[in-house]
């Protein structure tokens, strides 16, 4: 919702939070897009039993790491957002994404993915 700048959703944020979300550099937006769409593509490749699923899911996860490091470590995102629940939510997504990657890798090694 922050990427599409949905007016109803963004109305709940403070001016500082809006500046944070709207101030992402292009490389952060690009990494975010690769993370999101790479995750979708990786899941579809898993369903299609393609071996390419593992590297695509790994790439998606690495992009998530880059975006999260930039937002929470280098840009003080947790301080700006002020919501530790968002950090927990991010951690859950990280775990799920990494488990999907591990599963794809395991299935590739077993020969299920081609």
N, C-alpha and C positions, 0 to 999 in steps of 0.2 A: 504494500500500500504506500510505503514511503517512496518507492521508486517511481510509481505512477502519479505520485503527488495527489492522491485522492482527497478532494477538499473536505469531505465529511470526516474522514479518518484523521487528516492532518489538523483539523480544528481543535483536537484534544491536546495538542502539543504547545509548549511555551515558545516564545520567540527564540530563545537560546537553542531549544531542541530543533526547531525548524531550521535555524541557521546551520546546525550540525548536520542534519539530514540533507539539506540542499547544498551544502558545501563540499560534498564528496568529490575528490578529484576524479578525472575520467578513468584513470587506471583502477580505482576502487570499484567504480560502476562496471567496468569491463570484467574484473575478477569476480564480482558478484554475479554477473550474467553467466559467466562460464561455470561458476559453482552451481547455480540454479538449473540452468539448461543442461549442463553436464550430468547432473543428478537425474534429471528426467530421462535424458538419452541413455544413461547407464542402466536405469531401471527397465527401459524398453528393450535394450540389448540383452539384459538378463532374461526377460520374457521370451525373446527370440533365440535364446541359447547361443549367443555370439560371444566369442572369447574376448572381443574388444571391450566388453562390459567392464572388466577389471581395470584396465588403464584409464578408461573414461571416468569411472567412479573415483579412482585415485586422483586424477587431475581435478575433479570437482572438489574433493576433500582438501587438496592443497590450496585451491583458490579460497575455500572457506577459511582456512588458517590465515592466509594473507589478509583477507578482509577483516577478520576478527582481531588479529594483532594490530592492524592499523587503527581500527575503531576503538578498541578497548585499552590498548597499551599506549599507542603513540598519539592518539587524539582525545584521550580522556573521555571516551564515550560513556563509560559507566557513571562518571561524575555528571555529565550533561544530561543523560537520560534519567539518572537517579533512581533506577529500578533494578535491584538485584535479581528480580524474577526474569528479566530479559537475559541476564547472564546464564541463569539456570536453563532457560529455554534454548539458548544457543548451545549449551553443553549437551543437552539431550539430542539436538540435531546433529552435533558432531559425533556422538556415540552411534546414532542410527546410521549415519553416512559411512562411518568407518566399519561398522558391522556389515553393511551392504558390500563394501569393497572387499572385506575379508571373505565373505560368502562367495562373491564372484571369483575371487582368486582360488578359493578352495574348489569350486565347481570346475574351474578351468583345469586345475591340476588333476582332477579326477576324470577329465575328458568329457564332462557333460556339456561344457561350452566349447564351441568349435570356432 
